[in-house]
Amino acid sequence: MSRYRHYGSSPEIGDPSEDCFIVTPHDTDPLPKVIKAFRADGDGVIVFRPFASDEDVAHPVKDGEIVSVITQYIRDSGTSGQTSIVGYV
């Protein structure tokens, strides 16, 4: 059984997404749902916290890039160049 079952979805990277939403980056609040990937809408940097990590990652992204990582936070501070970020559940 998936350790993510309490989030209402099985966010295995290879599975199709069951839902998606526009992410509002925030410095302290977690995402409303743990996501298995996100899409950048613009060149820049997205700062996020992988699900199993205690540290944030500042990841350079290109417009349209999909980053496949199970994520619990997308930070406002340090995130730049994005008009929107789509989270995939």
trRosetta pair geometry for C-beta under 8 A, 3 or more apart (Angstrom, degrees):
i j d omega theta_ij theta_ji phi_ij phi_ji
1 5 5.8 -18 167 -43 102 144
2 5 5.0 137 75 -51 86 82
2 10 4.6 162 -16 -128 165 93
2 11 7.9 141 180 33 145 59
2 12 7.1 -113 -108 -50 131 96
4 7 5.1 -40 176 27 83 119
4 9 6.9 -38 131 85 116 64
4 10 6.2 130 76 -128 111 43
4 11 5.3 -81 136 24 169 94
4 34 6.2 -122 -144 77 115 142
4 51 7.9 -33 -91 -160 112 160
4 70 7.4 -117 -82 -150 142 140
5 10 7.0 5 -90 -85 64 80
7 11 7.2 -15 84 -17 140 114
7 33 5.9 112 -177 -156 107 80
7 34 4.9 -62 -124 28 162 106
7 89 7.8 -147 141 -155 115 109
8 33 7.2 -71 52 -129 112 117
9 18 5.0 -162 -129 44 119 139
9 19 6.9 -117 -78 20 147 107
9 33 7.1 51 17 -177 127 126
9 34 8.0 -157 61 69 107 86
9 89 5.0 109 36 158 172 100
10 15 6.5 42 100 36 98 167
11 15 7.7 -157 -158 56 23 118
11 34 6.1 -117 -9 112 155 99
11 35 6.9 152 -132 174 143 22
11 36 3.5 -176 -175 -62 101 111
11 70 5.4 119 114 -113 130 105
11 89 6.4 -84 -91 -169 104 51
12 15 4.5 78 70 -3 96 113
12 36 7.0 1 62 -130 14 150
13 36 5.8 -170 -94 176 51 115
13 37 7.2 99 -136 -54 75 106
13 68 5.1 77 -149 174 111 118
13 70 7.5 -100 -66 -45 87 89
15 36 7.8 25 59 98 92 173
17 20 5.7 40 148 -57 147 95
17 36 7.2 -164 -101 52 84 114
17 37 7.4 -99 -77 44 116 109
17 88 4.0 -88 -103 -171 140 103
17 89 6.0 94 -162 59 92 47
18 89 5.6 -66 61 102 85 92
19 33 7.2 25 85 78 130 168
19 88 7.7 154 86 -159 47 47
19 89 4.1 -4 63 50 92 124
20 86 5.6 15 176 176 119 103
20 87 6.3 168 -155 85 67 50
20 88 5.0 -22 -101 -103 97 59
20 89 6.5 -162 -78 10 40 81
21 32 7.3 -30 79 54 161 121
21 33 7.4 109 20 33 132 116
21 86 7.3 164 83 -153 25 65
21 87 5.6 -15 61 56 76 98
21 89 7.5 36 3 -23 95 113
22 84 5.6 -56 -141 -163 106 114
22 85 7.2 109 -163 70 59 53
22 86 6.2 -44 -98 -100 51 62
22 87 7.7 104 -163 13 5 84
23 31 6.5 -44 -129 -119 102 113
23 35 7.6 -61 -79 -25 123 156
23 38 6.4 -10 -16 -133 148 128
23 74 5.2 37 165 44 140 150
23 84 7.8 130 46 180 71 68
23 85 4.2 -44 53 91 115 104
23 86 6.9 174 -4 -114 92 9
23 87 4.6 97 -60 -30 109 109
25 47 7.8 82 -150 58 131 86
25 74 4.8 -91 -108 119 81 93
25 75 5.8 21 -171 114 107 21
25 76 4.1 143 121 -81 103 60
25 79 5.0 -128 -121 40 168 157
25 82 8.0 102 -22 70 132 141
25 85 6.9 71 -48 23 96 141
26 29 4.2 -6 108 45 147 98
26 73 7.7 -99 71 -155 78 88
26 74 7.7 74 27 78 59 67
26 75 7.3 -77 83 -133 30 38
26 76 5.6 19 -109 -29 19 109
27 75 5.6 48 -112 -151 52 86
27 76 5.1 -65 -47 37 79 100
27 77 5.3 46 -101 -3 111 104
29 73 7.9 153 96 -124 39 94
30 72 5.2 -38 -145 165 110 88
30 73 5.5 -82 -119 -79 60 81
31 34 6.6 126 72 -92 117 31
31 35 6.1 -50 122 -12 166 101
31 71 7.0 68 -5 114 143 89
31 72 6.2 -152 24 -172 98 37
31 73 6.5 -166 -21 -97 84 30
31 74 6.5 58 -68 6 110 90
31 87 6.3 152 -155 -124 145 169
33 87 7.4 155 72 124 93 133
33 89 5.1 -7 124 -103 139 129
34 51 6.0 52 -155 -101 127 120
34 70 6.3 20 165 -175 110 91
34 71 6.9 168 -163 77 69 42
34 72 5.4 -27 -113 -95 91 73
34 89 7.5 103 83 -127 51 85
35 38 5.9 67 121 -61 147 89
35 70 7.2 177 93 -145 44 48
35 71 5.2 -15 63 56 91 95
35 87 3.8 -105 -90 -173 153 104
35 88 5.7 100 -165 60 103 44
35 89 5.7 -80 -114 -81 65 59
36 68 6.9 -3 147 -155 78 72
36 69 7.8 -174 -177 93 43 18
36 70 5.2 -19 -116 -93 59 73
36 71 7.8 172 -98 14 11 77
36 88 5.9 -64 60 99 80 90
36 89 6.8 100 5 -148 90 23
37 66 5.5 20 170 178 124 100
37 67 6.3 170 -156 85 73 47
37 68 4.5 -25 -101 -107 109 57
37 69 7.0 101 -103 27 54 43
37 87 7.7 153 87 -158 45 50
37 88 4.4 -5 64 51 90 121
38 46 7.1 -158 98 162 135 164
38 48 7.4 174 23 -82 145 153
38 66 7.2 177 90 -150 30 61
38 67 5.6 -8 58 54 78 96
38 71 6.5 -32 -20 31 118 151
38 74 6.9 98 -86 -81 170 139
38 85 5.5 10 178 176 122 102
38 86 6.4 162 -157 82 67 49
38 87 5.0 -27 -101 -101 94 59
38 88 6.7 -167 -83 10 39 80
39 64 7.0 -23 -171 -158 102 34
39 65 7.1 169 -149 88 59 40
39 66 4.9 -28 -95 -96 80 75
39 67 7.8 178 -85 15 31 70
39 85 6.9 163 75 -160 52 55
39 86 4.4 0 47 53 105 101
39 88 7.3 72 -19 -28 95 108
40 43 7.8 75 141 -93 132 23
40 44 7.2 -169 -165 49 127 86
40 46 6.1 -133 -93 -34 108 130
40 61 3.8 150 -46 140 165 143
40 62 6.9 128 80 75 136 31
40 63 6.5 -119 113 -117 98 28
40 64 6.9 -33 75 24 78 16
40 65 4.9 12 34 55 115 87
40 66 7.9 -153 11 -77 74 30
40 67 7.2 63 -28 -14 100 105
40 82 6.1 -102 -154 -106 79 106
40 85 6.4 -17 -107 -112 46 82
41 63 6.7 25 -167 -144 31 77
41 64 7.5 58 -107 -64 46 46
41 82 5.8 86 61 -158 74 76
41 83 5.0 -81 113 57 115 85
41 84 4.5 23 33 58 148 73
41 85 6.6 -140 13 -75 92 39
41 86 7.3 84 -36 -12 109 90
42 63 5.3 5 -110 -97 16 89
42 81 4.6 -166 130 149 112 77
42 82 4.8 -180 50 -107 117 37
42 83 5.4 118 -36 -2 130 81
43 61 6.9 -168 -141 98 41 63
43 62 5.5 -9 -104 -132 83 48
43 63 5.3 -49 -43 -34 69 84
43 81 5.3 -73 94 169 51 143
44 60 7.5 -145 125 -145 26 61
44 61 6.3 -6 65 57 58 88
44 79 7.3 70 129 179 124 57
44 80 4.4 -146 -168 98 123 67
44 81 2.0 178 -63 48 128 126
44 82 5.6 -118 53 -38 141 72
45 58 5.4 1 -177 -177 123 92
45 59 6.7 148 -157 73 67 39
45 60 5.5 -41 -97 -97 76 54
45 61 6.9 142 -111 14 23 83
45 78 6.4 -79 115 158 124 77
45 79 6.3 -144 100 -128 74 38
45 80 5.2 33 42 39 90 89
45 81 6.7 95 15 24 56 115
46 58 7.8 166 83 -153 33 48
46 59 5.4 -22 63 62 81 95
46 61 5.5 24 0 -9 105 134
46 67 7.1 -150 64 7 138 153
46 74 6.4 -37 -177 -150 103 106
46 79 5.2 26 -129 -126 49 99
46 82 6.7 64 -83 -51 94 142
46 85 6.5 116 -118 -109 132 138
47 56 5.4 22 178 171 96 125
47 57 7.1 175 -149 84 55 41
47 58 4.9 -19 -98 -99 86 70
47 59 7.6 161 -91 16 33 70
47 74 7.2 121 82 -166 56 56
47 75 4.1 -43 98 55 111 115
47 77 6.8 -41 55 89 155 59
47 78 3.9 58 -37 93 145 121
47 79 5.1 -115 20 -57 86 79
48 56 6.7 162 87 -152 21 81
48 57 5.9 -21 64 57 72 88
48 59 6.8 -21 24 9 102 118
48 67 7.9 160 22 105 151 146
48 69 7.2 133 103 87 140 127
48 71 4.9 -34 175 -142 130 129
48 73 6.2 161 -158 91 59 63
48 74 4.9 -25 -101 -104 90 66
48 75 6.8 -159 -83 5 33 81
49 53 6.1 -151 -174 78 72 103
49 55 7.3 -177 -128 104 84 23
49 56 5.1 -57 -78 -97 78 67
49 57 7.4 146 -98 11 31 78
49 71 6.6 117 72 -157 52 76
49 72 5.6 -51 91 62 104 86
49 73 3.9 33 27 47 115 107
49 74 8.0 -136 17 -67 72 32
49 75 7.4 88 -25 -37 91 100
50 53 4.1 68 65 6 97 121
50 57 6.6 42 -23 -3 97 126
50 69 5.4 -74 -109 166 97 119
50 70 6.6 69 -162 76 75 66
50 71 6.1 -65 -111 -99 39 63
50 72 7.7 46 142 11 18 86
51 70 4.1 -31 -6 119 131 103
51 71 6.3 -113 -45 -82 78 12
51 72 5.1 109 -106 -31 63 102
52 70 7.5 56 -11 80 87 116
53 57 7.6 42 94 -30 166 104
56 73 7.4 -70 -102 89 97 121
56 75 6.1 9 -136 -19 143 140
56 78 7.8 109 141 61 142 156
58 78 5.6 -95 -107 167 112 130
59 67 6.2 83 125 -118 156 153
61 65 4.7 -154 -164 59 91 134
61 67 6.6 -79 -101 -45 119 120
61 81 7.9 -179 67 87 91 123
62 65 4.6 101 57 -37 74 119
66 88 7.8 15 -151 -1 114 138
71 74 6.6 45 153 -58 135 84
71 87 7.5 -120 71 -133 119 110
74 79 6.8 56 166 -76 90 150
74 85 6.3 -162 169 107 163 159
74 87 7.5 -139 -18 -77 138 118
75 78 5.8 27 101 47 123 106
75 79 5.9 168 89 -25 68 108
76 79 6.0 -89 -151 34 23 115
79 82 6.2 -34 162 17 102 128
79 85 7.9 -53 -171 -42 140 143
82 85 5.4 5 -180 -52 146 92
